[in-house]
Amino acid sequence: QRCCICGQSGANIVCCEQDCGRWFHLPCAKEGGCVTQYIPNYRSYCPEHRPEQDVQATPEPGTDCLICMEPVEDRKTFKSMVCPACKRAWFHRDCIQ
């Protein structure tokens, strides 16, 4: 299968969205904005079908990721996530992954 991110053959992960058919390599997934969920049912999504947080929150100025303790962006983006329960704890997507 051909990777939808790098265009090379040998992709072994397919988007779980029905009728999507986009394949990608695991290393390309992170680079290309795919989402891979490492919890049961272990789903992977291409950039077009990836789930997004349904939380409306903005980090306070100077907010750090609770995992790496480095600053997060000043708004919710694909690279930063907020705890859906408390809406005050922020994380880098890379740190969560």
PLY file of the C-alpha trace (Angstrom):
ply
format ascii 1.0
element vertex 97
property float x
property float y
property float z
element edge 96
property int vertex1
property int vertex2
end_header
0.00 0.00 0.00
1.18 3.56 -0.72
1.52 6.01 2.19
-0.72 9.08 1.92
1.91 11.15 3.77
5.25 10.30 2.13
4.03 8.59 -1.04
6.27 5.54 -0.55
5.03 1.96 -0.63
4.87 -0.38 2.35
2.31 1.53 4.43
0.69 -0.81 6.91
-1.84 1.34 8.81
-5.20 2.28 7.32
-7.57 5.03 8.42
-10.41 3.42 10.34
-13.01 5.76 8.80
-15.32 3.65 6.66
-14.63 4.00 2.92
-11.55 6.20 3.48
-8.81 3.89 2.21
-5.85 6.13 3.15
-2.81 4.18 4.28
0.27 5.44 6.13
3.45 4.32 7.87
3.60 4.63 11.65
6.57 7.08 11.55
4.70 9.19 8.96
1.52 9.28 11.09
2.93 11.71 13.65
4.66 13.82 11.02
1.57 14.01 8.83
-1.03 14.89 11.46
-2.63 11.44 11.74
-4.05 10.30 15.07
-3.28 6.86 16.46
-5.14 5.80 19.60
-3.12 3.37 21.70
-6.14 2.22 23.69
-8.57 -0.56 22.79
-9.83 -0.59 19.85
-6.43 0.79 18.68
-7.79 3.03 15.94
-5.84 5.18 13.50
-7.12 8.15 11.53
-5.78 10.05 8.54
-5.47 13.86 8.83
-8.87 14.35 7.18
-10.77 12.07 9.57
-8.85 12.52 12.81
-10.99 13.25 15.88
-10.70 16.66 17.49
-11.32 17.70 21.05
-14.80 19.00 21.62
-13.67 21.22 24.49
-13.78 24.99 24.32
-10.86 26.16 26.45
-7.85 28.44 26.19
-4.71 28.04 28.29
-3.77 30.73 30.76
-0.61 32.66 29.79
2.49 30.72 30.87
0.73 27.33 30.99
3.10 24.36 30.87
2.53 20.79 29.70
2.09 18.65 32.80
4.27 15.91 31.34
7.37 17.72 30.03
6.86 21.01 31.90
7.53 23.02 28.71
5.12 25.80 27.60
2.08 24.88 25.50
0.75 27.05 22.71
-1.50 29.95 23.67
-4.55 28.21 22.20
-5.89 24.71 21.60
-4.33 23.30 18.42
-3.57 19.88 17.02
-0.26 19.97 18.94
-1.78 20.86 22.31
-4.61 19.24 24.23
-6.58 20.07 27.37
-7.93 17.69 29.98
-11.64 17.35 29.11
-12.60 16.95 32.79
-10.94 19.93 34.49
-10.21 22.06 31.39
-7.12 23.47 33.14
-4.47 20.77 32.62
-2.70 21.10 29.25
-0.49 18.65 27.38
1.49 18.43 24.17
0.04 15.76 21.87
3.57 14.34 21.45
3.87 13.96 25.23
0.53 12.14 25.43
1.44 9.85 22.53
0 1
1 2
2 3
3 4
4 5
5 6
6 7
7 8
8 9
9 10
10 11
11 12
12 13
13 14
14 15
15 16
16 17
17 18
18 19
19 20
20 21
21 22
22 23
23 24
24 25
25 26
26 27
27 28
28 29
29 30
30 31
31 32
32 33
33 34
34 35
35 36
36 37
37 38
38 39
39 40
40 41
41 42
42 43
43 44
44 45
45 46
46 47
47 48
48 49
49 50
50 51
51 52
52 53
53 54
54 55
55 56
56 57
57 58
58 59
59 60
60 61
61 62
62 63
63 64
64 65
65 66
66 67
67 68
68 69
69 70
70 71
71 72
72 73
73 74
74 75
75 76
76 77
77 78
78 79
79 80
80 81
81 82
82 83
83 84
84 85
85 86
86 87
87 88
88 89
89 90
90 91
91 92
92 93
93 94
94 95
95 96
